[in-house]
Amino acid sequence: MEVVTIAIANSNYQEVISTGNVLQQLIQASRDGYVSVPAILAIQENDTIIRYVSVEYTFAQLDAWREELLPLFSTELVTMIDADERANRVSIGTRNLSDSEVIIDYATQRGIPIEALNIIEFRLFN
C-alpha cells in the first residue's frame, strides 16, 4: 500500500477538499505543468491512500522566492538554497549562523516573509 501526500495551500484547502474530485484537479494541474504524470498514476492505483495536508505556501511560491535569493551566492554567505516542499520553507544554508541577519534583511527587502525561511548552518566539504 502506498501513501501519497497532497499539499494544498491554505487559501485553497477547503475548496479543493470539498469538491471531492482531487484526481480531476490533479489531471488539470498536470496539463498545466504543476504535477508530474507519475504522481497521478500513483494516485490511481487501487491500494493508494491519499493524505491531504494544508500548507502555508505553494511550491511555486517557494520556488519563486528561491530564485530571488540566488544572488546571495555571490556574497559567499550562502552555501545552499532550496525550495523545501516538505518543510514548506525556503531552506538557506550558510557557513555561519551569525550571517542570518544579513540573509533575512536581503529576503525581507524582496518581500519574502521571515516565516518562509529556514536558515541552517551548512558547510560544503572539499
N, C-alpha and C positions, 0 to 999 in steps of 0.2 A: 504494500500500500504506500502510495506517495502522498506527501502533503505539499500543496502549492500555496504559497502566501501571496496574497494580492494586497499591495499597499495603495490606499486611496487617500488623497489629500483631504484634510478636514473639511474644507469648503464644499466638497462634493460627496462626502462619505454617505450621508443619509439618502441622498438622491440615487446614488448608484446601488446601494444595498436594497432600497425599497422597490426598485424596478424589477428585481428578481432575475433579470436576464443579463448577468455579468458576462457570460460567454459571448453573446451577441456584441456587447460593447467591446470586448477584447478583440474580436474579429475586426471590428471597425478600427480599433487602435492599431492593429497590425497593418491594415491598409494605409493608415496614416503614418506608419513608421515608428510607432511608440512601443510596440510589443513584438517580440520575435515569434515566428511561426512555431518553433519547437515548444515554446511556452503554452501556446494554445493547444497544440496536440497533446501535451502532458495533461492539461485540464480535461480534455475529452475522454481520457482513459476512465474505465469504469471504477477502478479502485482508488481514485484520486479524491482526497479530501481537500476542499478549498477553505483556507483560513483567511479571513479579512482582518486587516489592521488599519487603523486610522493614523495618518502621518501628518505632520505639520506642513511639510514642503514636498512638492512634486520632484521627481528625479530630474525633470527638465530644468526646474528652477535651480536645484543644487548644481547641475552641470553648468548652467549659465554663470552662476557665482564662481565655480571653479575656474572657468575661462577668464573671468575678470581678475582673478587672483594670480594668474600665471605670470604676470610681470614681476611678482615678488621673487621669482627665481633669480632675476638679475641682481638682486640685493645680497645674495648669498645667505640670507637669513633663513630661507625656506629650503628644505630638503625633499619635500613631498607634498603634493596637493591631490586630494581625491574626493570625488563626489560619492560619499559613502551612503548607499541606499539602505543598508541595514541599520545604521545609527541615525539615519535621516539628518545628516550633518555634512558639512564640508570639512573633511579632516585635513589639517595642515601640520606637517612635520617640520620641526625646527631643531637646530643643533642645541639651542639653549632656550629654556622656557622664559628666561628673562627678556627675550625678544618678543614675547607675546603682545606687549602693549603696542609696539610698532606695527605688528601684523593686524591687530584689532583696529587700530587707527586707520590703516590702509583700507581695510574691509568696510568699516562704517562710513568712510568718506565716499564709498561707492554704493551705499545704500544696503549693504549686506548686514542683516541683523546679527548681533553678537551671539544670540541663542542658536544660530545656524552653524556656528563654528565649533570645531573640536580641535584644539591646538595641543599637540603632543610632542614630546621630545623624541626625535627620530634622527639618528645619526647614520650616515652612509659608511659602510665598511669597504676598505680598499683591499 
